[in-house]
Amino acid sequence: MARIDWRNWAPPGRDARGEAVNALGCLAMVTLLAWILFAIRYVNAREWLFLWENGARVLRTGVKMQDLREIIGDIPLVFWIQIGLAAVTAARHYADHYREGSRPVYLMRRLPDRWEYHRRCLAIPAATVAATAVLLAGSLALFYGAYMLFTPAACVVPGQWAEIWRVL
């Protein structure tokens, strides 16, 4: 397996490997936070479907589960914050080329590959945005799957798959 030369993926003087590891760590935390929030909200909504009668847990009659969109609520916001932080990182990478002292922007503009400058500034933030979008879509699909799998069939509100994308 080939090793990645991290020096080519960030502005001069930046630790590209460290930034990539930090971005992956933030993605993991954002995803875990989203899943924990969904689990808490879903369990609370599901518990409302039941009541205790004579020491036994019984499904209430005629009740429907809370809409999936309402359960998800503002959870996608954590993913959008991650995308915003990636945009800030890209802006910071561009600004790093204009720091006091030596200005690497002049060297970057003279390189034969005219895309080198932008590649160094945008590679890690763009990869972070792409990974965040994939994790957001995957999380929404998992939330839908959990909703459909663990909600009693009599309590499922129809049409949830069409409504799930409105949370974005």
C-alpha atoms as one frame of an Amber mdcrd trajectory, in Angstrom:
protein
   0.000   0.000   0.000   1.369   3.377  -1.009   1.929   5.994   1.623   0.392
   9.435   1.223   2.765  12.374   0.941   0.783  14.726   3.185   2.923  17.759
   2.326   1.032  18.130  -0.983  -2.408  18.458   0.597  -2.097  21.588   2.753
  -0.470  25.013   2.573   3.229  25.202   3.377   3.843  25.094   7.101   0.587
  23.263   7.899   0.357  19.693   9.155  -1.952  18.132   6.556  -1.938  14.718
   8.206  -2.872  16.252  11.546  -5.667  18.257   9.947  -7.014  15.150   8.225
  -6.952  13.217  11.501  -8.704  16.105  13.279 -11.349  16.256  10.541 -11.983
  12.509  10.861 -12.222  12.823  14.632 -14.729  15.660  14.325 -16.757  13.640
  11.820 -16.822  10.689  14.200 -17.946  12.883  17.106 -20.624  14.638  15.027
 -22.000  11.317  13.787 -21.962   9.780  17.261 -23.703  12.841  18.704 -26.388
  12.658  16.003 -27.010   8.964  16.665 -27.182   9.470  20.434 -29.622  12.372
  20.056 -31.803  10.314  17.724 -31.753   7.317  20.077 -32.817   9.447  23.041
 -35.593  11.164  21.095 -36.816   7.938  19.511 -36.927   6.024  22.801 -38.859
   8.872  24.430 -41.366   8.972  21.555 -41.733   5.174  21.567 -42.273   4.996
  25.309 -45.281   7.285  24.926 -46.994   4.529  22.891 -47.190   2.263  25.910
 -48.799   2.371  29.317 -48.670   0.162  32.368 -51.767  -1.836  33.280 -51.691
  -4.311  36.156 -47.915  -4.433  36.079 -47.755  -5.155  32.331 -46.698  -2.874
  29.527 -49.568  -2.472  27.048 -49.740  -0.671  23.713 -52.193   2.221  23.807
 -55.074   1.859  21.397 -55.420   4.240  18.475 -52.140   6.075  18.993 -49.611
   6.787  16.273 -45.881   7.266  16.616 -44.558  10.791  16.410 -43.502  11.717
  12.861 -39.935  10.767  12.035 -39.262  14.311  10.880 -40.259  15.604  14.298
 -38.068  13.058  16.055 -35.065  13.966  13.912 -35.776  17.676  14.375 -32.596
  19.722  14.360 -30.144  16.802  14.416 -28.861  17.567  10.860 -27.687  20.917
  12.206 -24.602  19.244  13.719 -23.643  18.035  10.240 -24.203  21.511   8.772
 -21.963  22.972  11.470 -19.251  20.514  10.430 -19.621  21.675   6.814 -19.353
  25.293   7.992 -16.164  24.482   9.887 -14.726  22.924   6.729 -15.462  26.177
   4.878 -13.675  28.115   7.628 -10.701  25.749   7.282 -10.571  26.394   3.525
 -10.629  30.147   4.125  -7.886  29.767   6.719  -5.789  27.783   4.228  -6.086
  30.571   1.673  -5.255  33.158   4.336  -2.154  31.182   5.352  -0.630  31.974
   1.972  -0.736  35.683   2.810   0.844  35.556   6.271   3.490  38.045   7.301
   7.104  37.369   6.452   7.456  35.139   3.444   4.395  34.966   1.224   4.028
  31.482  -0.258   1.220  32.715  -2.510   3.759  34.187  -4.913   5.564  30.858
  -5.221   2.302  28.936  -5.566   1.190  31.134  -8.460   4.437  30.450 -10.348
   4.191  26.661 -10.164   3.656  24.834 -13.481   0.475  23.173 -12.189  -1.926
  26.077 -11.802  -4.287  23.972  -9.657  -1.649  23.216  -7.010  -2.539  26.342
  -5.024  -6.251  25.493  -4.879  -5.598  21.781  -4.297  -3.543  22.593  -1.223
  -6.217  24.931   0.104  -9.310  22.868  -0.691  -8.337  19.173  -0.583  -8.944
  18.452   3.101 -11.985  20.755   3.484 -13.607  19.338   0.324 -13.004  15.774
   1.505 -14.523  16.726   4.859 -17.622  18.183   3.173 -18.039  15.082   0.996
 -17.638  12.722   3.955 -20.070  14.810   6.009 -22.686  14.675   3.246 -22.315
  10.901   2.975 -22.573  10.480   6.747 -25.632  12.744   6.889 -27.428  10.766
   4.178 -26.390   7.481   5.762 -27.537   8.615   9.188 -30.932   9.676   7.848
 -31.301   6.276   6.181 -30.372   4.537   9.451 -32.836   6.694  11.379 -35.569
   5.699   8.941 -34.597   2.031   9.233 -34.663   2.169  13.023 -38.011   3.964
  12.971 -39.575   1.348  10.692 -37.956  -1.636  12.444 -38.608  -0.772  16.087
 -41.953   1.023  15.884 -44.973  -1.266  16.329 -46.645  -1.750  12.930 -49.997
  -0.417  14.166 -48.351   2.849  15.225 -46.272   3.637  12.134 -47.219   6.843
  10.381 -47.212   6.136   6.609 -45.100   8.116   4.160 -42.112   8.684   6.414
 -39.478   8.053   3.729 -40.808  10.900   1.582 -40.849  13.232   4.586 -37.383
  12.447   5.935 -35.554  14.585   3.365 -37.509  17.672   4.408 -35.408  17.905
   7.575 -32.532  19.194   5.480
